[in-house]
Amino acid sequence: MTDITERKQAEEQVKTSLKEKEVLLSEIHHRVKNNMQVIISLLKLQSDKIKDKQYIDIFQDSQDRIKTMSLIHEQLYQTKDLEKMN
């Protein structure tokens, strides 16, 4: 007979640690997503006050770039295997 108590405790500790990391990753994802949306909204509010077409285009370009970053962030978060991500 072999005592596997330590092994079982180590396995439980690893499982708990993994669950904590998953929760943290989910929270970080949520915050990053929200922050990007806030930035987009702020740029939109600011661009609404601008009359010069050149500056409106600059703000729109910035919004588009952040939207692209947000889409990439979402794809990274949803990808199960990062090595196979397109």
C-alpha positions as CSV (number, residue, x, y, z in Angstrom):
1,M,0.0,0.0,0.0
2,T,1.1,3.5,-0.9
3,D,0.0,6.7,0.8
4,I,-1.2,9.1,-2.0
5,T,-2.5,11.8,0.4
6,E,0.2,14.3,-0.6
7,R,-0.4,13.6,-4.3
8,K,-4.1,14.1,-4.0
9,Q,-3.5,17.4,-2.0
10,A,-1.2,18.6,-4.7
11,E,-3.7,17.8,-7.4
12,E,-6.4,19.7,-5.6
13,Q,-4.1,22.6,-5.1
14,V,-3.3,22.6,-8.9
15,K,-7.1,22.5,-9.7
16,T,-7.8,25.4,-7.3
17,S,-5.0,27.4,-8.8
18,L,-6.2,26.8,-12.3
19,K,-9.7,27.8,-11.4
20,E,-8.4,31.1,-9.8
21,K,-6.4,31.8,-13.0
22,E,-9.4,31.2,-15.2
23,V,-11.5,33.6,-13.1
24,L,-8.8,36.3,-13.2
25,L,-8.4,35.9,-16.9
26,S,-12.1,36.3,-17.4
27,E,-12.1,39.4,-15.2
28,I,-9.2,40.9,-17.1
29,H,-10.9,40.2,-20.4
30,H,-14.1,41.9,-19.2
31,R,-12.2,45.0,-18.0
32,V,-10.1,45.4,-21.2
33,K,-13.2,45.0,-23.3
34,N,-15.0,47.7,-21.2
35,N,-12.1,50.0,-21.3
36,M,-11.9,49.8,-25.1
37,Q,-15.6,50.6,-25.3
38,V,-15.1,53.6,-23.1
39,I,-12.3,54.9,-25.2
40,I,-14.4,54.5,-28.4
41,S,-17.3,56.3,-26.8
42,L,-15.1,59.2,-25.6
43,L,-13.6,59.6,-29.0
44,K,-17.1,59.6,-30.5
45,L,-18.3,62.2,-28.1
46,Q,-15.3,64.4,-28.8
47,S,-15.6,64.0,-32.5
48,D,-19.3,65.1,-32.4
49,K,-18.1,68.5,-31.3
50,I,-15.6,68.9,-34.1
51,K,-16.6,70.7,-37.3
52,D,-13.4,70.2,-39.4
53,K,-13.7,67.1,-41.6
54,Q,-10.0,66.4,-41.4
55,Y,-10.1,66.1,-37.6
56,I,-13.3,64.1,-37.7
57,D,-11.6,61.6,-40.0
58,I,-8.7,61.4,-37.6
59,F,-11.0,60.6,-34.7
60,Q,-12.9,58.0,-36.8
61,D,-9.6,56.4,-37.7
62,S,-8.7,56.2,-34.0
63,Q,-12.1,54.6,-33.2
64,D,-11.6,52.1,-36.0
65,R,-8.2,51.1,-34.7
66,I,-9.5,50.5,-31.2
67,K,-12.4,48.5,-32.6
68,T,-9.9,46.4,-34.5
69,M,-7.9,45.9,-31.3
70,S,-11.1,44.9,-29.5
71,L,-11.9,42.3,-32.1
72,I,-8.5,40.8,-31.9
73,H,-8.7,40.8,-28.1
74,E,-12.0,39.0,-28.3
75,Q,-10.6,36.4,-30.7
76,L,-7.7,35.8,-28.5
77,Y,-9.9,35.3,-25.5
78,Q,-12.2,32.9,-27.3
79,T,-9.4,30.8,-28.8
80,K,-8.8,27.6,-27.0
81,D,-5.4,26.8,-28.8
82,L,-3.4,30.0,-29.4
83,E,-1.0,28.1,-31.7
84,K,-3.8,27.4,-34.2
85,M,-5.3,30.9,-34.2
86,N,-5.6,32.4,-37.6
